[in-house]
Amino acid sequence: MLSPVPHTPTTSNDDRPTAGVILRLLRIALHTGFVLLLAIATTRVFLTHSAGPASLLALTGSALLAAAYLTGATTGRTQHNRTAAMTWLAIVTALWAALLVTSPDYSWVAFPLFFLHLHLLRGWHAITAVAAITGLVITTQTLHTGFATGTTIGPLIGAASAIVIARGYQAIYHESRRRQELIDDLTRTRSELATTQHQAGVAAERERLAREIHDTLAQGLSSIILLLRAADTALPPDADKARSRITEAERTATDNLSEARRFVRDLRPPSLTENSLPQALERLCRHTEHDTGIHCHLRIDEGTTALPATYEIALLRAAQATLSNVTRHARATTAVITLGLLDTEVTLDIYDDGTGFDPDTTRPRDDGSGYGLLALHERITALGGRMTIESTPGHGTAVAIGLPLTGQDT
């Protein structure tokens, strides 16, 4: 249904159903007001004029105007097709102007027409249309009843009031939409943060289990195997039964050691299970380019070696989170990932040529933004690393991460 009041869909948020009800009431009030003022004007024509051609013309014109108005107000085509909406507005305005020429009583219908033009037209076109309608009302009333202060000031006040009300409502509506977008963004960001924290917790627990199995069970089984081999070597040549038992025990320990090592491999992230960190980053870059069209390039500095599992997981998650931000917010065409190894730290730099932003806005704010980068920063600092963001609006963004190698078990 075409409406001078923008449509706001109802969602599960607390303020959206209320806004939807208010908007529907405003639409109903405007349509009801138009039809009611048209009916009052037609009734006055019959009361002030004897039955005749003029009255019949007014009745016919009013019926045509009511039919045209209600057709456009209840047809979805005029809501989604601007050409149809403009045609409908022109027909309604022309029929009203024809009726106004026959009787100044139809001047009252101009007030809801103001709102239709202010909604369907844009900028100065809407103001010009309102001014034209006001001028037509003043001219018609002057021709029928002569010049009077009331017939001039009244339409001017009505037009000015309609413009102020429409502009004020639009400002409130846009502010409400902006606030709702911030609420939606906050909800989405909190959900993403909860997911990230859950994944980080799962990854940390998996790494802990892998480390425990490697440092205790696997090491113990390795020691048992070595001791059994030494015992087998020390047995006299005729100790066949003892040697058979030792061989069986060694085979069992070897099988269990292989199983423990498989557990350790399975506890790593899937993308790192059978791939090194550079290979996982290459796959991430390739998938990003395929899914988003952003040209993603990966650079691996010479000398980059195997890293602790905690480092590989953290750097891979950092690249995933940063590229996700680039995809959703930066409107970039190119992204570059650089993995490097310095004397005392491993570095990961992600650059994009997008719109950039003010790094100060990455702090948690009331609108819900800034939590993703905060979670990433906390993850890096928990490993004793550093994370810096360099960005200027309109000049891209560079995220630099460094993790210390001193004392790390590679």
N, C-alpha and C positions, 0 to 999 in steps of 0.2 A: 504493500500500500504506500502510495506516495505521501510523504509527510514533510512539513517544514521543520520538523524536529528530528535530528539525526537519530538513527536506530542504534541502540546499544543492546547486544545480546545478553541474555541472563545466564549467569554462571553460578558456581557454588560459592563464590566469595560472598562475604556478608553484605557488602554495599552494592553489589551488582543487581540483585533482585529488586531492591528499593529503587535504584536508578531506573530500571526497566519499567517498573510500575509508574513512576513519575512521568517518564517519557510517553508512555501509552496514554496516560491521563491528559497530557498536554496535547497530543494529537487529537484525541477525542474532543477535547474542549475547543480546539481550533475549528475542526470540521463541523461540530455542533453549532458554534458561533456563526460560521458562515451561512449555514442553512437557516438558522434562526433569524439572523438579520435580513436575509433575503426574503423569508416569509413575512416578517414584520413590514418590510418596505412594500411588498406586493399588497398586503392587507391595507396599508395606508393609501395606496393608489386607488383601491376600490372604495375606501371610505371617503376620500376627498374628490373623487370623480364619479360621475354618473355612469352607469353601464353603457358601454359604447365601444367603438373601434379602439380607442386609446386603452381602455381597461382590458379588452381582449388581447391587444398587442402586448401589454405588460404581463398578463398571465402567461401568454405563449412564450415570451422571452424569459420569464422567470423559470418556467418549466424546463426550457432548453438549457439555461444556465445551471440549474440544479442537477440535471441529468449529466451534463458535461463535467461538472465539478466532481460529483460522486463517482462517475466512471473513472476519472483519473486518480481519485483518492483511494479507490479500492482495487486498482489494477496494478499488478506487480511490474508490468512492462514500463510504466512511466517512472518507476523507482530506479530501474537498472539501465534504462535507455535514455540518454540525455536528449537526443533529438525528439523522442516521443514526449519527454517532460516539457521541453521548450514549446512544442506544438500545442500540448494541452494547456500550458500557461497562457499562450497567445490567444487560444480560443476562449478560455474563461474570461480573460481581460477584455477581449473584443465584445463578447456578449454583455458583460457588465457595463462597458462604455455605452453600448447601444441602449440599454435600459436606463442609464443615467441621463441620457439625452431626453428620454421621454418623461422622466420624473426625477427631481432632486432627492426624493426619498431614498433612492438607492445609493446615496453618498455613504451611508453607514457601512455598506458592504466593503468599502475601500479599506477599512481597518484590517480585516483578515487577509485581504489581498496584499497589503504591505508585507506581511510575514511570508506569504508565498514567494513574492519577488525577492525578498531579502535572503531566503533560503536557497531558491533555485538559481538565482543569478549570482554573479561574483563581483566583489569589489565595487568599483564605481558604477558598473552596470546596474547593480541593485539600487544604489542611491539615486541614480538617474531615473530608474523606473518609478521609484517611490515619489520623486519630485514631479514626474509627469502625471501620475495618478492624482497627486495633491492639486496640481494646477488644473486638471480637468474637473475635479470636484468644485474648486473655487469658481471656475469659469461658469460651470453649469448652474450652480446656485445663484450666482450673480445674474445670469441671464433670466432665470425664472422668478427670482424674488427681489432683484436689485442688490446693489452693493450694501453690505453691512459688515460691521467689525466682527461679529460672531461668525459669519459664514467664511471669513478669511482666517481668523485666529484658530478656530476650532480644527479645521483640517490640518493646519500647520502643526498644532500641538499634537494631534493624533499621529502625524507622520514622524515627528521628532521622537515621540514616545516609542513608537514601533521600532525605530532605528536603535534607540538606546537599549530597549529590552532585548532585541535580537542580538546586538553586539555583546551585551552583558551575558546573555545566555550562552552564546558561542564561546566566550572566554571561560565561563564556568565549565562548559562541556569539555573543552579542550584540556582544561586543568584536571578534570575528573578522569579523562582518558589517560593523561600523562601519569597521574597517580596510580591508576589501575595497571598501566604498563610496568610501573616500578614495583607494584605489589606482585605482579606475575613474575617479574624478573627476580624478585627476592625469593619467591616460592621455588622457582626453578633453580636458583643458585644454591639455596639451602639443600634442595634435594641432591644436586650435584655434589655439594660439599659432603653431605652425609654418605653418598655413594663412594666418594674419593676416600673419606676417612675409613669407611668399612673396608675398601680395597687395600688401603695402606695397612690397616690392622691385620687383615688376612695375610698380606704379603710378609709383614713382620713376623707373624706367627709361623708361617711356612718356612721362613728363613731360619727362625729359631730352632724349629724341629729339624731342619736339614743340618744345621750346625751341631745340634745335640747328637744326631745319629752319626754324623761324620766323626765327631770328636770322641764319642764314647763307644757305641756299638761297633762301628766299622773299624775303629782303631783296635778295639779289643779282639775282634775276629782276626784281624791281621796278625796280632801278636800270637794268638792261639795257633794260627797256621805256621808261623815261624817256629814256635816251640815244638809243634808236632813234627815238623821236618827235621829239626835238630835231634829230637828223640829217635826218629827213624834211623838217622845216620849213626847214632850211638848204639843201636841194638846189635847184639852179636849175630853172625850169619844164620844161626839155626833158630832164631826167635820168630818163626813164621807167623804164629798165631798173634803175637803182640804186634808184629808189623802189619798184619791185616787189620787189626783194630785201629791202629794209628792211621793207616791209609783211609779207612772209613771215616774216622773223625775229621781228618784233613779235608776230605771231599765235602763233608757236611758243612764244615766251617767255610770252605770256599764258596759253596752255593749260597750260604747265608750272607756272606760278604757281598756277593754279586747282587743279592736281593736288597741289601741295605743301600748299596750305591744306586740302585734303580730308584729307591724311595727318595734319595737325595735329589736325583735328576728330576723326578716327577713333582717335587715340591717347589721347583722354580717356576716363574711365569711361563705360560705356553709359548710366547714369542721368543723366550730366551732358552727354552728347553733344548732345542736342536740348533740354535743359532747363536752367534756371538752378538754382542751389543751393536757393532757396526752393521751386521746383517739385519738385526731387528730394526734399527733406525732406517736402513735402506728400504725395508718393506713398508714402514710407516710413511716415509716420504713418498714412495710410489703410490700407496693407497690414497694419500691425501691429494696428490695431483690428479689421480683418476676420478676421485669422488667429487672434488670441488673445482677443478680446472686451474688451481693455483700451481704455478711452476715451482716445484720443490726440488732443491739441490742439496746433496749431502757431501760434505768434505771431511775426510779422515786424515788427520796429520800423521806423518810418518812416526813410527816408534810407539804408536798406541798399542798397548799389550792387554792381556787379560786383567780384569778388575775384580775386586771382591763382589760377591753376588749382591750385597746390599747396595753397592754403588751402581751396578748395572741396572738393578730394578729402579732405583731412585732417578737415574738419568733418563731411562726410558719413559718413566711416568712424567717426568718434567717435559720431555719433548712432546709427549701426547697431549698434556694439558696446554702447553703453549701453542701448539698447532691448532688445537680446538678453539682457543681464543682468537687466533688469527682468522680461522675460518668463519667464526660467528660475528666478529666485531670489526676486523681491520679493513675489510674490502680491499685486500692486497691482491697483487698479480704474481708476486714472487716471494718465496720464503727460502732461506738458506740455513742449514744446520751444519755446525762445525764441531767435531769431536777432536780434542787435542790433549796432549800429555806433556806437561811441563816437568821441571825437576822435582817439585814438591806437591803437585796437584794435577788432577784430571779436570779438563774444562769442557763445557758444553755451551755453545753460543747459538741462539736462534734469532735470526733477523728477518723482518718482513718490510716491504715497501708500502704498507697500508697507510691509513689515515693518521695513525699515531694518537697519542692522548697525553694528558698530564699525569705523570707517575704518582703525584700526590693523591690522585683520586683512587688509587688502588687500595687505600686504607679502608677498613670496614666503615660503611656509611648507612644512614637510615634507609636508603633506597635499596639496600641489599647487595650492592655491587662491591667488588674488591675481595670477596671471600676466597675465590678460586686461587688467586695469586698469593693470598695470605697462607692458605693451606700448603701451597707449593713451597713458599719461603720457609715455613715451619718444618717441612719435611727435610729440606736441604740443611738448615741450621742444626737439626737434630743429629745429623751426621758430622757436625763440625765444619760444614761448608759455608759458602757465601753465595748470595744471589743479588744481582743488581739489575735494574731496569733503566734503560735510557730511551726516552721517547719525547718527541715534540709534535704537537698537533700538525698534521699535514706532511710529516717527514719520516714516517715509519717508526718502528720499534725494534730495539735490540735487548734481548734477555741474556745475561751472562751468568753462568753457574760454575763454581769451582769446588771440588771436593779434595781434601788433603790426602796424600798418599802415605805420609809418615806414620809408621806403626800399624798400617793396614795389612792384613793377611791376604795376599793375592793367591 
